[in-house]
Amino acid sequence: MMTLLIEHGIRSPSVLNAMAAVPREEFVLAEDRDHAYADRALPIAAGQTISQPLMVAIVVEALELQPGQLALDVGTGSGYQAAVMASCGARVVSIERLEPLAREAADRLRRLNYDVDVIAGDGSLGVPERAPFDAIAVGAAAPRLPVALARQLVEGGRLVIPISDGSRAEELTRLRLIDGRWHTESLGPCRFVPLIGADGYAEAEPG
């Protein structure tokens, strides 16, 4: 896995060290432990998925995390991406809309000694009571930029989120808050589950 990450351009020492340190097999289903380090998404509980390692590394590297910064992880899932972010030295808040997943992830992260605060709620709205954040990562594709999340960044903060173009295509997008203005850049095509919530897709809508 580490060779693949380096071959695909991951350069941040902190991200590479975090990806090497976090035991991915602890975040997948028991029957998939033998495939934990394969570069593909895998199913987890409640019909959700854990993203492929390369995509996690791309997202976390794009956050440009520094030790001690406050980061929000939207879409906790199994807790894997939150663990990688915490291993980069960030103070992590993670939000998951499905309460059973949130509880399981919180228990798993606690057992593995990752200092991540897991909250059950609508991730498309962020966690305003804990804002502002230095960095926000969204692990699901939005139909548009969720303004509520962008408004929870500090000056100089980064938001990394997949955004749909209205078809089946999605673009990984990084937003920076600079001098009070939002600046966006494309980080390339991607494929994620839909972001369900008040500022995302309705439950019945396709991703």
C-alpha positions as CSV (number, residue, x, y, z in Angstrom):
1,M,0.0,0.0,0.0
2,M,2.7,2.5,0.9
3,T,4.5,1.9,-2.4
4,L,1.3,2.6,-4.2
5,L,0.7,5.9,-2.3
6,I,4.2,7.1,-3.1
7,E,3.9,6.1,-6.8
8,H,0.7,8.1,-7.0
9,G,2.2,11.3,-5.7
10,I,1.6,11.3,-1.9
11,R,4.6,13.2,-0.6
12,S,3.6,14.5,2.9
13,P,5.8,12.7,5.5
14,S,3.0,13.1,8.1
15,V,0.4,11.6,5.9
16,L,2.6,8.7,4.8
17,N,3.6,8.0,8.4
18,A,-0.1,8.1,9.5
19,M,-1.2,5.8,6.7
20,A,1.6,3.4,7.7
21,A,0.7,3.6,11.4
22,V,-3.1,3.2,11.3
23,P,-4.2,-0.5,11.3
24,R,-6.7,-0.5,8.5
25,E,-7.7,-4.1,9.2
26,E,-9.3,-2.8,12.4
27,F,-11.7,-0.6,10.4
28,V,-13.1,-3.2,7.9
29,L,-15.5,-6.1,8.3
30,A,-14.0,-9.3,9.7
31,E,-14.5,-11.1,6.4
32,D,-12.5,-8.4,4.6
33,R,-9.5,-8.2,6.9
34,D,-7.3,-10.0,4.4
35,H,-8.1,-7.3,1.8
36,A,-7.8,-4.4,4.2
37,Y,-4.7,-2.9,2.3
38,A,-6.0,-3.4,-1.2
39,D,-6.5,-0.1,-3.0
40,R,-10.3,-0.3,-3.2
41,A,-13.3,0.7,-1.3
42,L,-14.7,-2.0,1.0
43,P,-18.2,-2.4,2.5
44,I,-18.8,-1.6,6.2
45,A,-21.9,-1.7,8.4
46,A,-25.2,-0.1,7.4
47,G,-24.6,-0.3,3.7
48,Q,-21.7,2.2,3.8
49,T,-18.1,1.9,2.6
50,I,-14.6,2.7,3.7
51,S,-12.8,4.6,1.0
52,Q,-9.8,3.2,-0.8
53,P,-6.4,4.0,0.9
54,L,-5.2,6.2,-1.9
55,M,-8.3,8.4,-1.8
56,V,-8.0,8.8,2.0
57,A,-4.3,9.8,1.6
58,I,-5.2,12.3,-1.2
59,V,-7.9,13.9,0.9
60,V,-5.8,14.1,4.1
61,E,-2.8,15.4,2.3
62,A,-5.0,18.1,0.7
63,L,-6.1,19.2,4.2
64,E,-2.5,20.3,4.9
65,L,-2.9,19.5,8.6
66,Q,-0.5,20.8,11.2
67,P,-0.1,19.4,14.7
68,G,-2.7,20.8,17.1
69,Q,-5.1,22.1,14.4
70,L,-8.8,21.5,14.8
71,A,-10.2,19.4,12.0
72,L,-13.7,18.2,11.2
73,D,-14.3,14.8,9.5
74,V,-17.7,14.6,7.9
75,G,-19.0,11.1,7.4
76,T,-17.2,9.0,10.1
77,G,-18.1,5.6,8.7
78,S,-15.8,3.1,10.4
79,G,-13.6,6.0,11.7
80,Y,-10.6,5.2,9.5
81,Q,-10.1,8.6,7.9
82,A,-10.6,10.3,11.3
83,A,-7.8,8.0,12.7
84,V,-5.5,9.0,9.9
85,M,-6.2,12.7,10.5
86,A,-5.6,12.3,14.2
87,S,-2.3,10.5,13.5
88,C,-1.2,13.6,11.6
89,G,-1.5,15.5,14.9
90,A,-4.9,17.1,14.4
91,R,-7.5,17.4,17.1
92,V,-10.4,15.7,15.3
93,V,-14.2,16.1,15.6
94,S,-16.0,13.5,13.4
95,I,-19.7,13.5,12.6
96,E,-21.8,10.6,11.3
97,R,-25.6,10.7,10.4
98,L,-26.2,7.1,11.3
99,E,-26.2,6.7,15.1
100,P,-25.2,2.9,15.1
101,L,-22.2,3.7,13.0
102,A,-21.3,6.7,15.1
103,R,-21.4,4.5,18.3
104,E,-19.4,1.7,16.7
105,A,-16.7,4.1,15.4
106,A,-16.5,5.9,18.7
107,D,-15.9,2.6,20.5
108,R,-13.4,1.5,17.9
109,L,-11.4,4.7,18.0
110,R,-11.4,4.7,21.8
111,R,-10.2,1.1,21.9
112,L,-7.4,2.0,19.5
113,N,-6.4,5.1,21.5
114,Y,-7.3,7.7,18.9
115,D,-8.4,11.0,20.4
116,V,-11.4,11.6,18.1
117,D,-14.7,13.1,19.3
118,V,-17.5,11.3,17.4
119,I,-20.9,13.0,17.1
120,A,-24.1,11.7,15.6
121,G,-25.8,14.3,13.4
122,D,-26.2,15.9,10.0
123,G,-22.7,16.3,8.6
124,S,-23.8,18.5,5.8
125,L,-24.4,21.2,8.4
126,G,-21.1,20.7,10.1
127,V,-20.7,21.2,13.9
128,P,-21.1,24.9,14.3
129,E,-20.8,24.7,18.1
130,R,-17.3,23.4,17.7
131,A,-16.3,25.8,14.8
132,P,-14.2,27.4,13.5
133,F,-12.1,24.6,12.0
134,D,-8.7,24.7,10.4
135,A,-9.6,21.9,8.1
136,I,-12.8,20.0,7.1
137,A,-12.8,16.7,5.1
138,V,-16.1,15.4,3.7
139,G,-16.3,11.7,2.9
140,A,-19.4,11.9,0.7
141,A,-20.3,13.7,-2.6
142,A,-22.4,16.9,-2.4
143,P,-24.7,18.2,-5.1
144,R,-23.1,21.6,-4.5
145,L,-20.8,23.4,-2.1
146,P,-22.4,23.1,1.4
147,V,-22.3,26.7,2.5
148,A,-22.7,25.7,6.2
149,L,-19.4,23.9,6.1
150,A,-17.5,26.6,4.3
151,R,-18.7,29.1,6.9
152,Q,-17.1,27.0,9.6
153,L,-13.5,27.6,8.4
154,V,-11.0,29.8,10.1
155,E,-9.1,32.3,7.9
156,G,-6.7,30.2,5.9
157,G,-8.8,27.1,6.5
158,R,-9.2,24.3,4.0
159,L,-12.3,22.3,3.0
160,V,-11.9,19.2,0.9
161,I,-15.1,17.8,-0.6
162,P,-16.3,15.8,-3.6
163,I,-18.9,17.8,-5.6
164,S,-21.1,16.3,-8.3
165,D,-21.5,18.1,-11.6
166,G,-25.1,17.0,-12.0
167,S,-24.3,13.8,-13.8
168,R,-22.5,10.8,-12.5
169,A,-19.2,12.6,-12.5
170,E,-17.7,14.0,-9.3
171,E,-14.8,16.3,-8.7
172,L,-12.7,16.4,-5.6
173,T,-12.6,20.1,-4.7
174,R,-10.5,22.1,-2.2
175,L,-11.8,25.3,-0.9
176,R,-9.6,27.8,1.0
177,L,-10.8,30.8,2.9
178,I,-8.4,33.7,2.1
179,D,-9.0,37.3,3.2
180,G,-12.6,36.4,3.9
181,R,-13.2,35.0,0.4
182,W,-13.6,31.4,-0.8
183,H,-11.2,30.1,-3.4
184,T,-11.8,26.7,-5.0
185,E,-9.5,24.3,-7.0
186,S,-10.1,20.9,-8.5
187,L,-8.1,18.0,-7.2
188,G,-9.3,15.6,-9.9
189,P,-12.2,13.1,-10.5
190,C,-13.4,10.8,-7.8
191,R,-16.3,8.6,-6.8
192,F,-18.0,8.7,-3.4
193,V,-21.3,7.8,-1.8
194,P,-23.8,10.7,-1.7
195,L,-23.8,13.3,1.1
196,I,-27.3,12.9,2.8
197,G,-28.5,15.9,4.8
198,A,-30.2,19.3,4.8
199,D,-27.4,20.8,2.7
200,G,-26.8,17.7,0.6
201,Y,-29.0,15.1,-1.0
202,A,-32.4,14.0,0.3
203,E,-32.5,10.4,1.5
204,A,-34.3,9.2,-1.7
205,E,-32.1,11.0,-4.2
206,P,-29.4,9.2,-6.1
207,G,-25.7,10.1,-5.6
